[in-house]
Amino acid sequence: MKKGMLIAVGAAVVLLALILVFARKGASTEMPPGTEGASSRSLPTFDPTRVTGLELTGVRKATLQRDGAGWTVWDPGQPEARFPADAAAVKNALESLARVSGAKFVTQETDRYPDYWMDSARAQKVRVLLDGAPPMDWVLGKDGASTGGTYVRTGAAPDVFEHPVLLGWLWRRRPMDWRDARLMQLDASDIAQLVLRVGDEAPVTVTSDGAPGGWRLAEGTQVPEGFRFNPAVVERLAQDLAAVEAEDLLVGEPATQAAQALGSARDTVEARLKGGKTVALHLGRPSTPASLDSIPVQLEGDARLFTVNGTDALRLRKRLTDLRDLRLLDFDTAKVNRLLLQAGDTRLVVAKEGPSWALLEPRPAPANFTLDGTQVEELLVWLQRLEATRWVGAQVPEAQAGLARPGILVEVSGEGIPTQTLRLGSAVRDDTRPVSEVYARGSRDGFTYAVEDGAQAWLSQGAALVKAP
């Protein structure tokens, strides 16, 4: 009995010793957060509002600095070229990085780092500069952790964690990707006057009365006979100017070439703001009239040169004729009671009978055809809003334009309104235009216009446009 008791006591002593050893081992891994070289088994966090700067190295390099209420960004290799940063993008990135609740410990084995993109070839390093606290270093690895987030580690600790947020798209950015790409930091509603210059042509000045769409030509502006000014065009121009974004910053030889091009041929949009400030954007010329390649631009008073999308540049370059009201028909949809649409030899005629629309032609109705009055109303709205792409001229012969026997004829009539007609003719032969067009003439005047050929193709559907689904 004594021998058995001694064996039991010995076993208990050994078991207690093992428990103490494992307890000490476990305690050694639960070091306070921030202990250099030790495993904290939890990710530290920070207050995004206390961040004063960011230094990105590794696969993407950029430096960001808080600048009052906003942020500034630059390429560390070009500290002289600094730009306003997109404050919302910076805020989103910081708040996402600081959101560590739910992070999962993965490993502290450094030989497994390449599996998680923690190696120097693929890691994104982020140094977070904090007001009143030491900097915090993060290493962002591969996206696609089991949490749906990104593999990360911090400081000198070897621990790799699964961060709960997908961070790659937020942080793996070039300096240009962090920028607030808007060239002109202004609001369209602050623009009181616009001065438009195209080459050596006389400048065109338009002024706002402060109300939405309240634009008018400056007093004394000479306009062609029959010209109708459209304030909505200028309203869109002001919005496009305020929103225009740079695609790229030009440096080296491309910048030299762009500067020479702007010096010899450029157009200008000048905005005079309510507070008295004036900003002007100089636009380079496209390589060909129909080209939509990127265009070099320069803000007056700024030595830097940028490129903007060719379509954006086209929207900003305006002559007086571009401010013309290009709507082809003028009627009140509520008063219309009859619509004729003829495409070649095919006619569609619908008329109102009381509150409903009825099919008059073709007779008999096509097989499986049911008229949808809602579609008729939508077609009328489309016709009312239809705009030409441009004014062609006052004396284009009908035979030349294909309007004597038009491919499309539309007649809109109603109680108390004159009959409105729209004719679409032959194709416009002009290789300098970026879109294909056909000649058009409406009831608003006797001029000939051009519209995109898609309008003709759409109206050619005839009865299918008003058929119930």
C-alpha positions as CSV (number, residue, x, y, z in Angstrom):
1,M,0.0,0.0,0.0
2,K,2.8,2.4,0.9
3,K,4.5,1.7,-2.3
4,G,1.3,2.3,-4.3
5,M,0.7,5.6,-2.5
6,L,4.3,6.7,-3.2
7,I,3.8,6.0,-6.9
8,A,0.5,8.0,-6.9
9,V,2.1,11.0,-5.1
10,G,5.0,10.9,-7.5
11,A,2.7,11.0,-10.5
12,A,0.8,13.9,-9.1
13,V,4.0,15.9,-8.6
14,V,5.1,15.2,-12.2
15,L,1.6,16.3,-13.5
16,L,1.8,19.5,-11.4
17,A,5.2,20.2,-12.8
18,L,4.0,19.8,-16.4
19,I,1.1,22.1,-15.8
20,L,3.4,24.8,-14.4
21,V,5.7,24.5,-17.4
22,F,2.9,24.9,-19.9
23,A,1.4,27.7,-17.9
24,R,4.7,29.6,-18.0
25,K,5.1,28.9,-21.7
26,G,1.6,30.2,-22.4
27,A,2.2,33.3,-20.3
28,S,5.4,34.1,-22.3
29,T,3.4,34.5,-25.5
30,E,0.8,36.8,-24.0
31,M,3.1,39.9,-23.9
32,P,1.6,43.4,-23.9
33,P,0.8,44.8,-27.3
34,G,3.8,46.6,-28.9
35,T,6.4,44.5,-27.2
36,E,9.2,44.5,-29.8
37,G,10.0,41.1,-31.3
38,A,7.3,39.3,-29.2
39,S,4.0,37.8,-30.2
40,S,1.0,39.8,-28.9
41,R,-1.5,37.5,-30.6
42,S,-3.7,40.6,-31.3
43,L,-3.5,43.4,-33.8
44,P,-3.0,47.0,-32.4
45,T,-5.3,49.7,-33.6
46,F,-5.1,53.5,-33.8
47,D,-7.3,56.6,-34.0
48,P,-7.6,57.7,-37.7
49,T,-8.3,61.3,-36.6
50,R,-4.8,61.5,-35.0
51,V,-3.0,60.5,-38.2
52,T,-0.8,63.3,-39.6
53,G,0.9,61.5,-42.4
54,L,1.5,58.3,-44.3
55,E,4.6,56.8,-45.9
56,L,4.0,54.0,-48.4
57,T,6.9,51.9,-49.5
58,G,7.3,48.5,-51.1
59,V,5.3,47.6,-54.2
60,R,3.7,51.1,-54.2
61,K,5.4,54.3,-53.1
62,A,3.7,57.5,-52.0
63,T,3.8,60.1,-49.3
64,L,0.7,61.7,-47.9
65,Q,0.5,64.5,-45.4
66,R,-2.5,66.0,-43.6
67,D,-2.9,69.6,-44.7
68,G,-5.5,71.3,-42.5
69,A,-8.8,69.7,-43.3
70,G,-7.4,68.0,-46.4
71,W,-4.5,65.9,-47.5
72,T,-1.6,66.4,-49.9
73,V,0.1,63.5,-51.8
74,W,3.4,63.2,-53.8
75,D,5.8,60.7,-55.2
76,P,8.8,60.4,-52.8
77,G,11.1,60.6,-55.8
78,Q,9.4,63.9,-56.9
79,P,8.7,65.8,-53.7
80,E,8.4,69.1,-55.6
81,A,5.2,67.9,-57.5
82,R,2.6,67.8,-54.8
83,F,-1.2,67.5,-55.3
84,P,-4.4,67.6,-53.4
85,A,-5.4,64.1,-52.3
86,D,-8.8,62.6,-52.3
87,A,-9.7,63.1,-48.6
88,A,-12.5,60.6,-48.7
89,A,-10.2,57.9,-50.1
90,V,-7.6,58.5,-47.4
91,K,-10.3,58.5,-44.7
92,N,-11.7,55.2,-46.0
93,A,-8.3,53.6,-46.1
94,L,-7.4,54.7,-42.6
95,E,-10.7,53.6,-41.0
96,S,-10.5,50.2,-42.7
97,L,-6.9,49.6,-41.5
98,A,-7.8,50.6,-37.9
99,R,-10.8,48.2,-37.9
100,V,-9.0,45.2,-36.4
101,S,-11.8,43.5,-34.5
102,G,-12.1,39.9,-35.6
103,A,-8.5,39.6,-36.8
104,K,-7.1,36.0,-36.6
105,F,-3.6,35.0,-35.7
106,V,-2.0,32.8,-38.4
107,T,1.7,32.2,-37.8
108,Q,5.0,33.7,-36.6
109,E,7.2,31.5,-38.8
110,T,9.2,33.8,-41.0
111,D,10.0,31.1,-43.6
112,R,6.3,31.1,-44.5
113,Y,6.2,34.8,-45.3
114,P,6.3,34.4,-49.1
115,D,3.0,32.4,-48.8
116,Y,1.3,35.5,-47.5
117,W,3.1,38.0,-49.6
118,M,5.1,39.3,-46.7
119,D,8.4,39.1,-48.7
120,S,10.1,42.3,-50.0
121,A,9.0,41.6,-53.6
122,R,5.2,41.7,-52.9
123,A,4.6,43.4,-49.5
124,Q,3.0,46.8,-49.2
125,K,4.5,48.7,-46.3
126,V,2.6,51.5,-44.6
127,R,4.1,53.8,-41.9
128,V,1.3,55.6,-40.0
129,L,2.5,58.9,-38.5
130,L,0.5,59.8,-35.3
131,D,0.1,63.1,-33.5
132,G,1.6,62.7,-30.0
133,A,2.6,59.0,-30.5
134,P,5.3,56.9,-32.1
135,P,4.8,55.9,-35.8
136,M,3.1,52.6,-36.4
137,D,4.4,50.3,-39.1
138,W,2.2,47.9,-41.0
139,V,3.1,45.3,-43.6
140,L,0.1,44.4,-45.9
141,G,0.3,41.1,-47.7
142,K,-1.9,39.0,-49.8
143,D,-5.7,39.6,-50.1
144,G,-8.0,36.6,-49.8
145,A,-7.6,35.5,-46.2
146,S,-10.3,33.2,-44.8
147,T,-11.9,36.2,-43.0
148,G,-12.4,37.8,-46.5
149,G,-9.6,40.3,-45.6
150,T,-5.8,40.6,-46.0
151,Y,-2.8,39.1,-44.4
152,V,-0.9,41.7,-42.3
153,R,1.7,42.1,-39.6
154,T,2.8,45.2,-37.6
155,G,6.0,46.6,-36.2
156,A,8.9,44.2,-35.6
157,A,6.6,41.4,-34.3
158,P,6.8,38.4,-36.6
159,D,3.1,37.5,-36.1
160,V,1.0,37.3,-39.3
161,F,-2.7,37.9,-38.9
162,E,-5.8,37.8,-41.1
163,H,-7.1,41.3,-41.0
164,P,-10.9,41.3,-41.4
165,V,-11.0,44.0,-44.1
166,L,-9.9,43.6,-47.7
167,L,-7.1,46.2,-47.8
168,G,-5.3,45.7,-51.1
169,W,-7.4,48.0,-53.3
170,L,-7.4,50.7,-50.6
171,W,-3.6,50.8,-50.1
172,R,-1.8,49.4,-53.1
173,R,-2.0,52.7,-55.0
174,R,0.3,55.0,-57.0
175,P,0.5,58.7,-56.0
176,M,-1.8,59.5,-59.0
177,D,-4.3,57.1,-57.6
178,W,-4.5,58.9,-54.3
179,R,-5.0,62.3,-55.9
180,D,-8.1,64.3,-56.1
181,A,-7.9,64.3,-59.8
182,R,-10.2,67.3,-60.4
183,L,-8.1,70.0,-62.1
184,M,-10.2,72.9,-60.8
185,Q,-11.2,72.9,-57.1
186,L,-14.4,74.7,-57.5
187,D,-18.2,74.2,-57.5
188,A,-20.2,74.9,-60.7
189,S,-22.6,77.1,-58.7
190,D,-19.7,79.4,-57.8
191,I,-19.2,80.3,-61.5
192,A,-20.6,83.8,-62.3
193,Q,-19.2,84.1,-65.8
194,L,-17.5,82.1,-68.5
195,V,-15.3,83.4,-71.3
196,L,-14.8,80.9,-74.2
197,R,-11.9,81.3,-76.6
198,V,-11.2,79.0,-79.6
199,G,-8.1,80.0,-81.6
200,D,-8.3,83.5,-83.1
201,E,-12.1,83.6,-83.0
202,A,-13.8,86.4,-81.1
203,P,-14.2,85.3,-77.4
204,V,-17.8,84.5,-76.2
205,T,-18.9,85.6,-72.8
206,V,-21.8,84.2,-70.9
207,T,-23.1,85.3,-67.5
208,S,-25.2,83.7,-64.9
209,D,-27.9,85.4,-62.9
210,G,-27.3,82.9,-60.0
211,A,-30.4,80.8,-60.7
212,P,-30.1,77.2,-62.0
213,G,-29.9,77.5,-65.8
214,G,-29.9,81.3,-65.6
215,W,-27.2,81.8,-68.2
216,R,-27.4,84.5,-70.9
217,L,-25.1,85.8,-73.6
218,A,-23.3,89.0,-72.7
219,E,-25.0,92.1,-73.9
220,G,-23.9,93.1,-77.4
221,T,-22.9,89.6,-78.5
222,Q,-23.4,89.3,-82.3
223,V,-25.3,86.1,-83.2
224,P,-26.2,84.6,-86.6
225,E,-29.6,85.0,-88.1
226,G,-32.1,82.6,-86.5
227,F,-29.7,81.7,-83.6
228,R,-31.5,80.4,-80.5
229,F,-29.3,80.4,-77.3
230,N,-29.6,77.4,-75.1
231,P,-28.7,78.1,-71.4
232,A,-28.7,74.4,-70.6
233,V,-25.6,73.9,-72.8
234,V,-23.7,76.4,-70.7
235,E,-25.1,74.9,-67.5
236,R,-23.6,71.6,-68.5
237,L,-20.3,73.3,-69.5
238,A,-20.0,74.8,-66.1
239,Q,-20.5,71.4,-64.5
240,D,-18.1,69.7,-66.8
241,L,-15.4,72.3,-66.1
242,A,-15.8,71.9,-62.3
243,A,-15.6,68.1,-62.6
244,V,-12.9,67.7,-65.3
245,E,-10.2,65.3,-64.1
246,A,-6.5,64.9,-65.1
247,E,-5.5,61.6,-66.5
248,D,-1.8,62.0,-66.0
249,L,1.0,64.5,-65.2
250,L,3.4,65.0,-68.0
251,V,7.1,65.1,-67.3
252,G,10.3,65.1,-69.3
253,E,10.1,65.0,-73.1
254,P,6.2,64.6,-73.2
255,A,5.9,67.7,-71.1
256,T,8.2,69.6,-73.4
257,Q,6.3,68.6,-76.5
258,A,2.9,69.4,-74.9
259,A,4.2,72.9,-73.9
260,Q,5.2,73.6,-77.5
261,A,1.9,72.4,-78.7
262,L,0.0,74.6,-76.3
263,G,2.1,77.5,-77.2
264,S,1.3,77.3,-80.9
265,A,-2.4,76.2,-80.8
266,R,-4.7,76.3,-77.8
267,D,-8.2,77.1,-76.7
268,T,-9.3,78.4,-73.3
269,V,-12.2,78.2,-70.9
270,E,-12.0,81.0,-68.3
271,A,-14.2,80.9,-65.2
272,R,-14.8,84.1,-63.2
273,L,-16.1,83.2,-59.7
274,K,-18.5,85.0,-57.5
275,G,-15.8,85.9,-55.0
276,G,-13.8,87.6,-57.8
277,K,-11.2,84.9,-58.4
278,T,-10.5,83.9,-62.0
279,V,-9.3,80.5,-63.2
280,A,-8.5,79.5,-66.8
281,L,-7.8,76.2,-68.4
282,H,-5.9,76.0,-71.6
283,L,-6.7,73.1,-73.9
284,G,-4.4,71.6,-76.5
285,R,-5.7,70.6,-80.0
286,P,-6.4,67.0,-81.0
287,S,-4.1,65.4,-83.6
288,T,-7.1,65.2,-86.0
289,P,-10.5,66.8,-85.7
290,A,-12.1,63.4,-85.1
291,S,-9.5,62.2,-82.6
292,L,-10.5,61.5,-79.0
293,D,-7.0,60.8,-77.8
294,S,-5.9,62.4,-74.5
295,I,-5.4,66.2,-74.8
296,P,-2.6,68.2,-73.0
297,V,-4.0,70.9,-70.7
298,Q,-2.6,73.6,-68.4
299,L,-4.0,75.8,-65.7
300,E,-3.0,79.4,-66.1
301,G,-0.4,80.3,-63.6
302,D,0.7,76.6,-63.1
303,A,3.8,75.3,-64.8
304,R,2.6,71.7,-64.7
305,L,1.1,70.1,-67.7
306,F,-1.6,67.4,-67.5
307,T,-3.6,65.3,-69.9
308,V,-7.4,64.9,-69.9
309,N,-9.7,62.5,-71.7
310,G,-10.3,63.6,-75.3
311,T,-14.1,63.4,-74.9
312,D,-13.9,65.7,-71.8
313,A,-11.8,68.2,-73.8
314,L,-14.4,68.1,-76.6
315,R,-17.1,69.0,-74.1
316,L,-15.1,71.9,-72.8
317,R,-14.2,73.5,-76.2
318,K,-17.1,75.6,-77.2
319,R,-17.8,78.2,-79.9
320,L,-20.8,80.5,-80.1
321,T,-22.4,78.0,-82.5
322,D,-22.1,75.3,-79.9
323,L,-24.4,77.3,-77.6
324,R,-27.2,77.0,-80.1
325,D,-30.5,75.4,-79.0
326,L,-30.5,72.3,-81.1
327,R,-34.0,70.9,-80.3
328,L,-35.8,70.1,-83.5
329,L,-39.4,70.1,-82.3
330,D,-41.4,72.2,-79.9
331,F,-44.7,70.9,-78.5
332,D,-46.6,70.2,-75.3
333,T,-46.9,66.4,-74.9
334,A,-50.1,66.8,-72.9
335,K,-51.8,68.4,-75.9
336,V,-50.8,65.9,-78.6
337,N,-53.6,63.7,-79.9
338,R,-52.1,62.3,-83.1
339,L,-48.7,60.9,-84.1
340,L,-47.5,59.7,-87.5
341,L,-44.3,57.9,-88.0
342,Q,-43.3,56.9,-91.5
343,A,-40.2,54.8,-92.1
344,G,-39.8,54.3,-95.9
345,D,-43.0,52.9,-97.1
346,T,-44.2,51.8,-93.6
347,R,-46.6,54.0,-91.8
348,L,-47.6,54.1,-88.1
349,V,-50.5,56.3,-87.1
350,V,-51.9,56.5,-83.6
351,A,-54.5,58.8,-82.2
352,K,-56.2,59.5,-78.9
353,E,-59.7,58.3,-78.4
354,G,-60.7,59.8,-75.1
355,P,-57.9,59.1,-72.5
356,S,-56.5,56.2,-74.5
357,W,-54.4,55.7,-77.6
358,A,-55.7,53.8,-80.6
359,L,-53.9,52.3,-83.6
360,L,-55.2,53.8,-87.0
361,E,-52.4,52.4,-89.2
362,P,-51.4,49.9,-90.3
363,R,-54.7,48.2,-90.8
364,P,-55.1,45.4,-90.1
365,A,-52.7,45.5,-87.1
366,P,-49.6,43.3,-87.4
367,A,-49.9,39.8,-86.0
368,N,-49.6,39.5,-82.2
369,F,-49.6,43.3,-81.9
370,T,-51.1,45.2,-79.0
371,L,-50.7,49.0,-78.7
372,D,-49.2,50.2,-75.5
373,G,-50.3,53.8,-74.7
374,T,-47.4,54.2,-72.3
375,Q,-44.9,53.5,-75.0
376,V,-46.6,56.2,-77.2
377,E,-46.2,58.7,-74.4
378,E,-42.5,57.8,-74.0
379,L,-42.0,58.2,-77.7
380,L,-43.5,61.7,-77.6
381,V,-41.2,62.7,-74.8
382,W,-38.2,61.3,-76.7
383,L,-39.2,63.4,-79.8
384,Q,-39.7,66.5,-77.7
385,R,-36.2,66.2,-76.2
386,L,-34.4,65.1,-79.4
387,E,-31.4,67.4,-80.1
388,A,-29.2,67.6,-83.2
389,T,-25.5,67.1,-82.8
390,R,-24.9,70.4,-84.7
391,W,-26.2,73.0,-87.0
392,V,-25.2,72.3,-90.6
393,G,-26.4,75.4,-92.4
394,A,-29.3,77.4,-93.8
395,Q,-29.1,76.6,-97.5
396,V,-28.3,72.9,-97.8
397,P,-30.4,71.7,-100.8
398,E,-33.1,69.2,-99.9
399,A,-31.9,66.8,-102.6
400,Q,-28.4,66.9,-101.3
401,A,-29.6,66.3,-97.7
402,G,-32.1,63.5,-98.7
403,L,-35.0,65.5,-97.2
404,A,-37.2,65.7,-100.2
405,R,-38.1,62.1,-99.8
406,P,-36.9,61.5,-96.2
407,G,-36.0,58.1,-94.8
408,I,-38.0,59.1,-91.6
409,L,-41.0,61.4,-91.4
410,V,-42.6,62.3,-88.1
411,E,-45.8,64.4,-87.7
412,V,-47.1,65.5,-84.3
413,S,-50.4,67.3,-84.0
414,G,-52.9,68.2,-81.3
415,E,-55.6,70.6,-80.1
416,G,-54.4,74.2,-80.1
417,I,-50.9,73.4,-81.3
418,P,-49.4,73.7,-84.8
419,T,-48.4,70.4,-86.5
420,Q,-44.8,69.6,-85.9
421,T,-42.7,67.7,-88.4
422,L,-39.3,66.0,-88.3
423,R,-37.5,64.7,-91.4
424,L,-34.4,62.6,-91.3
425,G,-32.5,62.2,-94.6
426,S,-29.3,60.8,-96.0
427,A,-25.9,60.3,-94.3
428,V,-23.6,63.3,-93.7
429,R,-20.3,62.7,-95.4
430,D,-17.8,64.1,-92.9
431,D,-14.8,62.0,-91.9
432,T,-13.7,64.7,-89.3
433,R,-16.7,63.9,-87.0
434,P,-16.3,61.4,-84.2
435,V,-19.9,60.0,-84.8
436,S,-21.9,59.0,-87.8
437,E,-24.7,61.5,-88.6
438,V,-27.7,62.0,-90.9
439,Y,-29.3,65.2,-92.1
440,A,-32.3,66.4,-90.2
441,R,-34.8,69.2,-90.4
442,G,-37.5,70.1,-87.8
443,S,-40.4,72.6,-87.5
444,R,-38.6,75.1,-85.3
445,D,-36.8,76.8,-88.3
446,G,-35.9,76.2,-91.9
447,F,-32.3,75.2,-91.2
448,T,-30.6,71.9,-91.7
449,Y,-29.0,70.0,-88.9
450,A,-27.2,66.7,-88.2
451,V,-28.3,64.1,-85.8
452,E,-26.6,60.8,-84.8
453,D,-27.6,58.1,-87.2
454,G,-28.7,56.0,-84.2
455,A,-31.9,58.2,-84.0
456,Q,-32.8,57.2,-87.5
457,A,-32.2,53.5,-86.8
458,W,-34.3,53.7,-83.6
459,L,-37.3,55.4,-85.4
460,S,-37.0,52.9,-88.2
461,Q,-38.5,50.3,-85.9
462,G,-41.9,51.8,-86.5
463,A,-44.8,50.0,-84.8
464,A,-42.4,48.0,-82.7
465,L,-41.7,51.2,-80.7
466,V,-45.3,51.2,-79.3
467,K,-46.0,47.5,-79.1
468,A,-46.9,46.1,-75.7
469,P,-44.3,43.8,-74.2
